[in-house]
Structure formats: structure tokens, C-alpha cells
Amino acid sequence: MRLRVLGCSGSIGGQNNRTTSFLLDQDVLIDAGTGVGELSLAELTSIDHIFITHSHLDHVTSIAFIIDSVGGLRPKPVKVYATGPTIAVLKRHLFNGDIWPDFSVIPSPEEPFMRFQEIAVGRVITLGGRRITVLPARHTVPAVGYQLDSGRSSLVFTGDTGPNDALWEAVNRIENLKFLIIETAFSDKDRSLAELALHLCPALLGEELAKLERRAEVYITHLKPGEVELTMQEIEELSVKPQPRLLRNNHVFEF
């Protein structure tokens, strides 16, 4: 399996700040933030599956543009995987005919450009031998993370989450864990805001990584533009081994 980072910033502002989206092989997206705009029309047309962690705009905004761009160029609908509450939000607030056309019924309910597939924590989806397992997340809206398992090794993406014991119970059972992508959205000076928003800051990250019993390469995502250096300095001061690294656009994981 090959995962390419299209966007991993907590917001926008400059060429390097594109919001969360990862391309798995050629046909699967994990979240659909503004980083998707880096893909060509041909690459967009190849996407058959979109896995969404939660309904916040920085993770879903490009679904609308993907379907609008390639819906009529594809022989089958794009399948969007999300929890029931997330699907309800997308239908009510995005694909509602006012903000954006409802491509789950266009051009017809029988042959739409997009179909929703409801998922839940613990569900395993197998796509051509690739296993994608839905992991628990703890956020201000219903949210999940994902384990991507090639059979040889696994990558875990936590999605947006605050402190989350249930996640570590699941992750510590993954015998072939190789990579962990975990968010740290705020610096420690904004710890109270991180706790309110159910995100992590470096101090909370350190507490969470202390629960990890598997060895893995750890990468930090979702940093706020303008606070990257401060946040990473605070992370570097943690007594965490191995030292977490800053995730960057166009990083490629092979596993």
C-alpha cells in the first residue's frame, strides 16, 4: 500500500498549508480537505472510495468539488464512507440543494454520481486485499480514525481526537503497526482551547503516546499555521521515544 499526503495542515494560508487529505494507492481518499486540489483531473477520476473521519469542513470540503468535476466522467458512483451521524450532516448541510447539489440522487436516484456507505467503529472494509478498519476517535462531533492494513504492515491515522483510551486499546492490538499519524492542533499555551475543542496539544500528546505499547514511527499532523515551529519545539521537548516527526505534504508512506 502507498499513502501520499496531499494535505496535513489544520487550516489554509500559503502553498504549504492544505487541509487534511491522503491518497491511498490511486483509488482511495482518506478525508477530502483542500489538499485534494493538488490532484489532476485524471487522478480525481480514478478515485472510487472516500473515507471520511468526521464532518468538519477542513476534512470534507473537496468531496463536493470531486463529484462535480468527475461524476459524469466515471462509469460508477464514488462511494463515500462515513458514520451515520456524519452522513446525516453531509446530507443536511452540504449536499442539500442549497449549498451544493445532492449528487446522491443526481442524475437519478438509481444511477447517482455518489453513494453513501455507513460505517461504524470496529467495521473492517476490504478493498482488493487492503483492510481498512474503523477506529474510535473522541471529538466535538462524531468522529473516527482508520487503520490501513496491507497484510505486511499497518498505518494508523487517528483523525481529529482528544484524549482517547479506546483508541489505544485498539492500536495496541495491532501486531504489524508501522506508522502512526496523530494530530496536535494547538501549542501548549492554548491547552484550555485544545481541551475544549477535543484536540491535542504537546502536553496532551505526551500523555497519549505514553499509552502506546507498540513501536511505530510517529508523525504529527493538523498543526495550526503560524504555530508550527512552536508546537514542534514543545513536542521535541517531550520525553517520547522515538521522537515524533512533523508530517509534510507529499510525504509518501509505503507499507
Order of alpha helices (4+ residues) and beta strands (2+ residues): beta-beta-beta-alpha-beta-alpha-beta-alpha-beta-beta-beta-beta-beta-alpha-beta-alpha-alpha-beta-alpha-beta-beta
